[in-house]
Amino acid sequence: MIGSRRAHRRPYFFEVFVAAHVIFIIAVIKWRGPDITPLILGNFINNAEFLLIEVVIGIALRWSVEAFRGRGRRFGHSIASEGWITDTLRLLVFGSISTCVYGAIKLLVPIYHPVLYDRALWELEQKMFAGYAPVVFVINIFSSPVMLGFFDAAYARIFFMSLFIAFGFFLSHPSRRVRVAFTNGNVTMWVIGAWLYLLVPSLGPAYAFPELWMSIRDLTPVTNVWHIKLMANYQNVLKLMRGVNAPLTFMYGIAAFPSLHVAFQTFVFLWMRRIWISGQVLFGVFTLIILLGSMITGWHYLIDGIAGIVLALICYLIFARTSKINEWMRLREVTAP
């Protein structure tokens, strides 16, 4: 295992990137917008707790595997070093803040760019696919009660499961290079995705074209509940625009383009193919299910998923190359016992 025992004294890219966005968002909110500072602070605490739990679980599982392979002591020395511990604290803090940045931008989209582009996205998809609407095609293909029930139950569960697996795996990794490169790319992907929400505001097909889901709503009860919750929160944001006081749930913003659920699965898949083959297979399956599920449940158009895949690929390539992951992999193979 290759790590660094000394603390890294200079700021990482993800720290500078996130800090700059925090300053900008605070300035924008003070200039024009509701004071959501208490929501941001509460979300930061929840995110930090979530990531800390993932680190602990990831360490426990990785240590068990390494101990089985006869390398438990070596792994223990790596994570007990000053460098690994201080990096972990920095990853937890700025990883949590980055989620707050993402959530704030997404939540405030209707205030700063109230126009919706759902119709334009729908028509663009039809032009791309010879007049066919991909969302309608997918719903027709998977229209059986069994398949609809599967995607309804699995979509959110798989996404949250993927968060635990991915963050547990990468945040517990002994290599500074891997952890920092993954975090650089992941943070960049989510924040840029949030700005794309603001650039191309859209609610998603279930909200823009609800008639398409009327015939299957009884078969997707979980999705229906979340559709209602998020739309109620979206309406409360609109009320704030009119000066009416309304409660908000921080992470309940609505935005479709791009699909960052698909982007995240793709991003982790690209990383896993270099480090953990079983993880590659798992996240390959996750990517397919989330891509199809995002359309079946009405959260996204196909073009949202395509944009998410492209965004994930760009962020992966940039930070895998700048972090010289190819060289790290070769060195890892040479020094492996």
PyMOL commands that set and color helices and strands:
alter all, ss='L'
color gray80, all
select helices_A, chain A and resi 13-31+37-68+72-79+82-107+109-112+118-128+134-141+145-171+176-199+205-208+210-213+217-219+221-241+260-275+277-296+302-322+325-335
alter helices_A, ss='H'
color red, helices_A
deselect
rebuild
show_as cartoon
